[in-house]
Amino acid sequence: MGGPRLEVVKFGFYVFFPVGVMLYFGGPDFYDKHVKGIKFWPDYEKTTKPPTTSDEVRETMNLLKAQREERWRKYREEQQQQSTDNK
């Protein structure tokens, strides 16, 4: 359809476009300007630390269970209020 010239142009585009993109985005200027200032990871003090001993695991499990039961209790109360309001 387009002939050999079109094929040469397409081949050149397919080869040199990725190379140009790698040169631009992989260069140190781009890194210094756009990537270096971004903070990817949170501070260590702000992260959640998993329990390490069996006692800490039990305490954490009891805390999570209490929180879950509290959420369910509130949900049931809201459902009961909505059902009484609709009647």
N, CA, C and O atoms as CSV, one atom per row, in Angstrom:
chain,resi,resn,atom,element,x,y,z
A,1,MET,N,N,0.820,-1.199,0.000
A,1,MET,CA,C,0.000,0.000,0.000
A,1,MET,C,C,0.862,1.260,0.000
A,1,MET,O,O,0.807,2.074,-0.922
A,2,GLY,N,N,1.663,1.398,1.064
A,2,GLY,CA,C,2.442,2.615,1.184
A,2,GLY,C,C,3.791,2.534,0.508
A,2,GLY,O,O,4.422,3.559,0.251
A,3,GLY,N,N,4.228,1.358,0.225
A,3,GLY,CA,C,5.499,1.205,-0.449
A,3,GLY,C,C,6.660,1.060,0.513
A,3,GLY,O,O,6.489,1.088,1.732
A,4,PRO,N,N,7.831,0.907,-0.051
A,4,PRO,CA,C,9.017,0.666,0.789
A,4,PRO,C,C,9.410,1.877,1.629
A,4,PRO,O,O,9.970,1.715,2.713
A,5,ARG,N,N,9.129,3.077,1.151
A,5,ARG,CA,C,9.495,4.265,1.950
A,5,ARG,C,C,8.717,4.306,3.260
A,5,ARG,O,O,9.263,4.631,4.314
A,6,LEU,N,N,7.436,3.971,3.175
A,6,LEU,CA,C,6.626,3.958,4.386
A,6,LEU,C,C,7.147,2.912,5.363
A,6,LEU,O,O,7.189,3.150,6.570
A,7,GLU,N,N,7.539,1.770,4.849
A,7,GLU,CA,C,8.064,0.710,5.716
A,7,GLU,C,C,9.362,1.151,6.387
A,7,GLU,O,O,9.591,0.834,7.554
A,8,VAL,N,N,10.200,1.867,5.673
A,8,VAL,CA,C,11.450,2.369,6.250
A,8,VAL,C,C,11.143,3.390,7.335
A,8,VAL,O,O,11.793,3.394,8.381
A,9,VAL,N,N,10.169,4.249,7.104
A,9,VAL,CA,C,9.794,5.258,8.099
A,9,VAL,C,C,9.212,4.577,9.331
A,9,VAL,O,O,9.559,4.931,10.457
A,10,LYS,N,N,8.334,3.608,9.127
A,10,LYS,CA,C,7.752,2.893,10.264
A,10,LYS,C,C,8.829,2.163,11.062
A,10,LYS,O,O,8.819,2.196,12.292
A,11,PHE,N,N,9.749,1.510,10.374
A,11,PHE,CA,C,10.827,0.807,11.050
A,11,PHE,C,C,11.677,1.779,11.865
A,11,PHE,O,O,12.035,1.498,13.009
A,12,GLY,N,N,11.992,2.916,11.268
A,12,GLY,CA,C,12.771,3.925,11.988
A,12,GLY,C,C,12.042,4.422,13.227
A,12,GLY,O,O,12.654,4.619,14.276
A,13,PHE,N,N,10.739,4.624,13.107
A,13,PHE,CA,C,9.948,5.064,14.253
A,13,PHE,C,C,9.935,3.987,15.335
A,13,PHE,O,O,10.123,4.288,16.514
A,14,TYR,N,N,9.714,2.739,14.941
A,14,TYR,CA,C,9.660,1.638,15.901
A,14,TYR,C,C,10.988,1.458,16.630
A,14,TYR,O,O,11.005,1.053,17.792
A,15,VAL,N,N,12.091,1.752,15.966
A,15,VAL,CA,C,13.397,1.561,16.584
A,15,VAL,C,C,13.804,2.777,17.404
A,15,VAL,O,O,14.261,2.628,18.537
A,16,PHE,N,N,13.646,3.972,16.855
A,16,PHE,CA,C,14.207,5.157,17.507
A,16,PHE,C,C,13.285,5.808,18.529
A,16,PHE,O,O,13.767,6.522,19.409
A,17,PHE,N,N,11.995,5.590,18.445
A,17,PHE,CA,C,11.105,6.180,19.446
A,17,PHE,C,C,11.388,5.618,20.847
A,17,PHE,O,O,11.562,6.402,21.780
A,18,PRO,N,N,11.440,4.292,21.028
A,18,PRO,CA,C,11.770,3.787,22.380
A,18,PRO,C,C,13.153,4.222,22.861
A,18,PRO,O,O,13.344,4.486,24.048
A,19,VAL,N,N,14.102,4.296,21.957
A,19,VAL,CA,C,15.437,4.736,22.338
A,19,VAL,C,C,15.390,6.185,22.815
A,19,VAL,O,O,16.009,6.529,23.823
A,20,GLY,N,N,14.669,7.020,22.105
A,20,GLY,CA,C,14.535,8.424,22.519
A,20,GLY,C,C,13.834,8.565,23.853
A,20,GLY,O,O,14.232,9.378,24.686
A,21,VAL,N,N,12.795,7.778,24.058
A,21,VAL,CA,C,12.084,7.822,25.337
A,21,VAL,C,C,13.002,7.389,26.476
A,21,VAL,O,O,13.006,8.007,27.541
A,22,MET,N,N,13.783,6.324,26.254
A,22,MET,CA,C,14.715,5.872,27.295
A,22,MET,C,C,15.787,6.920,27.573
A,22,MET,O,O,16.177,7.121,28.724
A,23,LEU,N,N,16.261,7.582,26.533
A,23,LEU,CA,C,17.279,8.613,26.746
A,23,LEU,C,C,16.712,9.794,27.529
A,23,LEU,O,O,17.388,10.348,28.395
A,24,TYR,N,N,15.471,10.179,27.226
A,24,TYR,CA,C,14.886,11.336,27.910
A,24,TYR,C,C,14.528,11.003,29.361
A,24,TYR,O,O,14.964,11.688,30.287
A,25,PHE,N,N,13.734,9.950,29.550
A,25,PHE,CA,C,13.264,9.630,30.894
A,25,PHE,C,C,14.317,8.941,31.750
A,25,PHE,O,O,14.204,8.956,32.975
A,26,GLY,N,N,15.321,8.347,31.157
A,26,GLY,CA,C,16.357,7.674,31.921
A,26,GLY,C,C,17.556,8.544,32.221
A,26,GLY,O,O,18.495,8.107,32.886
A,27,GLY,N,N,17.530,9.769,31.738
A,27,GLY,CA,C,18.664,10.652,31.948
A,27,GLY,C,C,18.718,11.217,33.353
A,27,GLY,O,O,17.690,11.293,34.027
A,28,PRO,N,N,19.893,11.614,33.808
A,28,PRO,CA,C,20.032,12.135,35.168
A,28,PRO,C,C,19.324,13.473,35.372
A,28,PRO,O,O,18.896,13.774,36.486
A,29,ASP,N,N,19.194,14.274,34.330
A,29,ASP,CA,C,18.490,15.550,34.489
A,29,ASP,C,C,17.026,15.325,34.826
A,29,ASP,O,O,16.482,15.977,35.718
A,30,PHE,N,N,16.389,14.407,34.117
A,30,PHE,CA,C,14.981,14.101,34.394
A,30,PHE,C,C,14.827,13.565,35.812
A,30,PHE,O,O,13.902,13.950,36.527
A,31,TYR,N,N,15.724,12.684,36.215
A,31,TYR,CA,C,15.664,12.114,37.560
A,31,TYR,C,C,15.799,13.200,38.621
A,31,TYR,O,O,15.015,13.248,39.569
A,32,ASP,N,N,16.790,14.068,38.462
A,32,ASP,CA,C,16.999,15.134,39.447
A,32,ASP,C,C,15.827,16.096,39.508
A,32,ASP,O,O,15.486,16.596,40.580
A,33,LYS,N,N,15.211,16.357,38.367
A,33,LYS,CA,C,14.146,17.353,38.301
A,33,LYS,C,C,12.801,16.812,38.777
A,33,LYS,O,O,12.058,17.529,39.448
A,34,HIS,N,N,12.471,15.565,38.445
A,34,HIS,CA,C,11.121,15.064,38.691
A,34,HIS,C,C,11.016,13.933,39.693
A,34,HIS,O,O,9.965,13.786,40.316
A,35,VAL,N,N,12.034,13.136,39.881
A,35,VAL,CA,C,11.904,11.929,40.690
A,35,VAL,C,C,12.573,12.065,42.054
A,35,VAL,O,O,12.056,11.552,43.046
A,36,LYS,N,N,13.682,12.730,42.117
A,36,LYS,CA,C,14.487,12.749,43.331
A,36,LYS,C,C,13.743,13.322,44.540
A,36,LYS,O,O,13.957,12.866,45.663
A,37,GLY,N,N,12.895,14.288,44.334
A,37,GLY,CA,C,12.196,14.911,45.453
A,37,GLY,C,C,10.980,14.150,45.936
A,37,GLY,O,O,10.428,14.486,46.984
A,38,ILE,N,N,10.545,13.134,45.204
A,38,ILE,CA,C,9.357,12.390,45.594
A,38,ILE,C,C,9.708,11.434,46.724
A,38,ILE,O,O,10.720,10.734,46.687
A,39,LYS,N,N,8.846,11.428,47.720
A,39,LYS,CA,C,9.068,10.560,48.862
A,39,LYS,C,C,8.150,9.343,48.700
A,39,LYS,O,O,6.937,9.450,48.883
A,40,PHE,N,N,8.727,8.196,48.358
A,40,PHE,CA,C,7.934,7.010,48.073
A,40,PHE,C,C,7.502,6.262,49.326
A,40,PHE,O,O,6.402,5.712,49.354
A,41,TRP,N,N,8.325,6.225,50.352
A,41,TRP,CA,C,8.048,5.410,51.522
A,41,TRP,C,C,7.758,6.305,52.720
A,41,TRP,O,O,8.366,7.367,52.855
A,42,PRO,N,N,6.832,5.893,53.598
A,42,PRO,CA,C,6.546,6.691,54.798
A,42,PRO,C,C,7.688,6.594,55.803
A,42,PRO,O,O,8.549,5.720,55.710
A,43,ASP,N,N,7.673,7.511,56.762
A,43,ASP,CA,C,8.673,7.467,57.821
A,43,ASP,C,C,8.493,6.196,58.643
A,43,ASP,O,O,7.378,5.705,58.814
A,44,TYR,N,N,9.589,5.680,59.140
A,44,TYR,CA,C,9.541,4.426,59.900
A,44,TYR,C,C,8.699,4.578,61.161
A,44,TYR,O,O,8.022,3.635,61.572
A,45,GLU,N,N,8.736,5.745,61.773
A,45,GLU,CA,C,7.989,5.960,63.010
A,45,GLU,C,C,6.485,5.938,62.767
A,45,GLU,O,O,5.716,5.619,63.674
A,46,LYS,N,N,6.055,6.275,61.545
A,46,LYS,CA,C,4.626,6.343,61.244
A,46,LYS,C,C,4.055,5.019,60.748
A,46,LYS,O,O,2.839,4.892,60.601
A,47,THR,N,N,4.896,4.047,60.491
A,47,THR,CA,C,4.408,2.780,59.968
A,47,THR,C,C,3.918,1.880,61.095
A,47,THR,O,O,4.314,2.035,62.250
A,48,THR,N,N,3.066,0.954,60.745
A,48,THR,CA,C,2.554,-0.003,61.711
A,48,THR,C,C,3.577,-1.110,61.902
A,48,THR,O,O,4.074,-1.696,60.940
A,49,LYS,N,N,3.876,-1.379,63.148
A,49,LYS,CA,C,4.848,-2.425,63.449
A,49,LYS,C,C,4.097,-3.685,63.862
A,49,LYS,O,O,3.284,-3.638,64.785
A,50,PRO,N,N,4.350,-4.792,63.209
A,50,PRO,CA,C,3.641,-6.030,63.560
A,50,PRO,C,C,4.089,-6.559,64.910
A,50,PRO,O,O,5.220,-6.324,65.334
A,51,PRO,N,N,3.194,-7.277,65.585
A,51,PRO,CA,C,3.581,-7.856,66.874
A,51,PRO,C,C,4.640,-8.940,66.670
A,51,PRO,O,O,4.628,-9.671,65.679
A,52,THR,N,N,5.552,-9.019,67.636
A,52,THR,CA,C,6.661,-9.961,67.489
A,52,THR,C,C,6.591,-11.126,68.476
A,52,THR,O,O,7.088,-12.213,68.181
A,53,THR,N,N,5.985,-10.914,69.638
A,53,THR,CA,C,5.896,-12.000,70.616
A,53,THR,C,C,4.472,-12.548,70.624
A,53,THR,O,O,3.546,-11.915,70.117
A,54,SER,N,N,4.316,-13.712,71.197
A,54,SER,CA,C,2.989,-14.330,71.234
A,54,SER,C,C,2.022,-13.518,72.099
A,54,SER,O,O,0.826,-13.466,71.810
A,55,ASP,N,N,2.536,-12.882,73.161
A,55,ASP,CA,C,1.667,-12.035,73.989
A,55,ASP,C,C,1.170,-10.829,73.201
A,55,ASP,O,O,0.000,-10.458,73.294
A,56,GLU,N,N,2.055,-10.226,72.433
A,56,GLU,CA,C,1.642,-9.089,71.617
A,56,GLU,C,C,0.626,-9.517,70.558
A,56,GLU,O,O,-0.304,-8.772,70.251
A,57,VAL,N,N,0.802,-10.698,70.009
A,57,VAL,CA,C,-0.155,-11.209,69.017
A,57,VAL,C,C,-1.520,-11.397,69.659
A,57,VAL,O,O,-2.534,-11.017,69.075
A,58,ARG,N,N,-1.559,-11.973,70.841
A,58,ARG,CA,C,-2.835,-12.169,71.551
A,58,ARG,C,C,-3.502,-10.825,71.853
A,58,ARG,O,O,-4.707,-10.671,71.656
A,59,GLU,N,N,-2.723,-9.861,72.329
A,59,GLU,CA,C,-3.271,-8.537,72.626
A,59,GLU,C,C,-3.840,-7.893,71.364
A,59,GLU,O,O,-4.922,-7.307,71.392
A,60,THR,N,N,-3.116,-8.003,70.276
A,60,THR,CA,C,-3.570,-7.416,69.025
A,60,THR,C,C,-4.835,-8.108,68.530
A,60,THR,O,O,-5.762,-7.444,68.066
A,61,MET,N,N,-4.883,-9.423,68.625
A,61,MET,CA,C,-6.075,-10.159,68.202
A,61,MET,C,C,-7.280,-9.781,69.056
A,61,MET,O,O,-8.381,-9.613,68.533
A,62,ASN,N,N,-7.081,-9.645,70.371
A,62,ASN,CA,C,-8.188,-9.241,71.248
A,62,ASN,C,C,-8.647,-7.823,70.915
A,62,ASN,O,O,-9.846,-7.545,70.917
A,63,LEU,N,N,-7.707,-6.931,70.631
A,63,LEU,CA,C,-8.062,-5.566,70.272
A,63,LEU,C,C,-8.858,-5.535,68.965
A,63,LEU,O,O,-9.873,-4.847,68.864
A,64,LEU,N,N,-8.388,-6.284,67.969
A,64,LEU,CA,C,-9.102,-6.317,66.690
A,64,LEU,C,C,-10.485,-6.933,66.843
A,64,LEU,O,O,-11.442,-6.472,66.221
A,65,LYS,N,N,-10.596,-7.960,67.656
A,65,LYS,CA,C,-11.891,-8.599,67.896
A,65,LYS,C,C,-12.852,-7.625,68.579
A,65,LYS,O,O,-14.026,-7.552,68.216
A,66,ALA,N,N,-12.354,-6.879,69.566
A,66,ALA,CA,C,-13.203,-5.898,70.253
A,66,ALA,C,C,-13.652,-4.804,69.288
A,66,ALA,O,O,-14.809,-4.382,69.319
A,67,GLN,N,N,-12.744,-4.346,68.437
A,67,GLN,CA,C,-13.125,-3.316,67.463
A,67,GLN,C,C,-14.164,-3.841,66.486
A,67,GLN,O,O,-15.110,-3.128,66.152
A,68,ARG,N,N,-14.004,-5.082,66.021
A,68,ARG,CA,C,-14.961,-5.676,65.090
A,68,ARG,C,C,-16.333,-5.830,65.744
A,68,ARG,O,O,-17.355,-5.532,65.126
A,69,GLU,N,N,-16.354,-6.294,66.990
A,69,GLU,CA,C,-17.629,-6.448,67.701
A,69,GLU,C,C,-18.310,-5.104,67.920
A,69,GLU,O,O,-19.535,-5.010,67.855
A,70,GLU,N,N,-17.527,-4.071,68.177
A,70,GLU,CA,C,-18.091,-2.724,68.354
A,70,GLU,C,C,-18.709,-2.236,67.047
A,70,GLU,O,O,-19.791,-1.648,67.056
A,71,ARG,N,N,-18.036,-2.473,65.928
A,71,ARG,CA,C,-18.595,-2.076,64.636
A,71,ARG,C,C,-19.897,-2.817,64.342
A,71,ARG,O,O,-20.858,-2.222,63.853
A,72,TRP,N,N,-19.927,-4.113,64.641
A,72,TRP,CA,C,-21.140,-4.890,64.417
A,72,TRP,C,C,-22.270,-4.412,65.323
A,72,TRP,O,O,-23.423,-4.338,64.900
A,73,ARG,N,N,-21.933,-4.089,66.574
A,73,ARG,CA,C,-22.961,-3.600,67.495
A,73,ARG,C,C,-23.574,-2.306,66.988
A,73,ARG,O,O,-24.794,-2.143,67.013
A,74,LYS,N,N,-22.729,-1.375,66.524
A,74,LYS,CA,C,-23.230,-0.106,65.986
A,74,LYS,C,C,-24.072,-0.331,64.734
A,74,LYS,O,O,-25.101,0.316,64.539
A,75,TYR,N,N,-23.617,-1.259,63.889
A,75,TYR,CA,C,-24.363,-1.558,62.662
A,75,TYR,C,C,-25.751,-2.115,62.995
A,75,TYR,O,O,-26.748,-1.712,62.397
A,76,ARG,N,N,-25.803,-3.042,63.953
A,76,ARG,CA,C,-27.104,-3.623,64.338
A,76,ARG,C,C,-28.027,-2.565,64.927
A,76,ARG,O,O,-29.222,-2.554,64.634
A,77,GLU,N,N,-27.481,-1.672,65.757
A,77,GLU,CA,C,-28.303,-0.602,66.321
A,77,GLU,C,C,-28.860,0.303,65.231
A,77,GLU,O,O,-30.024,0.699,65.280
A,78,GLU,N,N,-28.020,0.632,64.240
A,78,GLU,CA,C,-28.495,1.472,63.146
A,78,GLU,C,C,-29.581,0.769,62.345
A,78,GLU,O,O,-30.558,1.396,61.934
A,79,GLN,N,N,-29.415,-0.535,62.120
A,79,GLN,CA,C,-30.420,-1.289,61.381
A,79,GLN,C,C,-31.727,-1.358,62.160
A,79,GLN,O,O,-32.804,-1.266,61.569
A,80,GLN,N,N,-31.647,-1.517,63.473
A,80,GLN,CA,C,-32.857,-1.562,64.291
A,80,GLN,C,C,-33.538,-0.210,64.295
A,80,GLN,O,O,-34.766,-0.141,64.244
A,81,GLN,N,N,-32.767,0.870,64.355
A,81,GLN,CA,C,-33.370,2.205,64.320
A,81,GLN,C,C,-34.049,2.456,62.990
A,81,GLN,O,O,-35.140,3.026,62.955
A,82,GLN,N,N,-33.430,2.042,61.897
A,82,GLN,CA,C,-34.024,2.243,60.583
A,82,GLN,C,C,-35.294,1.415,60.438
A,82,GLN,O,O,-36.264,1.865,59.828
A,83,SER,N,N,-35.293,0.224,60.986
A,83,SER,CA,C,-36.490,-0.608,60.862
A,83,SER,C,C,-37.628,-0.059,61.705
A,83,SER,O,O,-38.786,-0.164,61.301
A,84,THR,N,N,-37.336,0.530,62.875
A,84,THR,CA,C,-38.387,1.118,63.696
A,84,THR,C,C,-38.865,2.439,63.106
A,84,THR,O,O,-40.036,2.785,63.259
A,85,ASP,N,N,-37.999,3.174,62.444
A,85,ASP,CA,C,-38.374,4.444,61.817
A,85,ASP,C,C,-39.262,4.206,60.604
A,85,ASP,O,O,-40.129,5.029,60.310
A,86,ASN,N,N,-39.070,3.118,59.907
A,86,ASN,CA,C,-39.839,2.841,58.692
A,86,ASN,C,C,-41.230,2.329,59.013
A,86,ASN,O,O,-42.105,2.357,58.148
A,87,LYS,N,N,-41.461,1.864,60.232
A,87,LYS,CA,C,-42.786,1.333,60.578
A,87,LYS,C,C,-43.728,2.389,61.003
A,87,LYS,O,O,-44.880,2.096,61.325
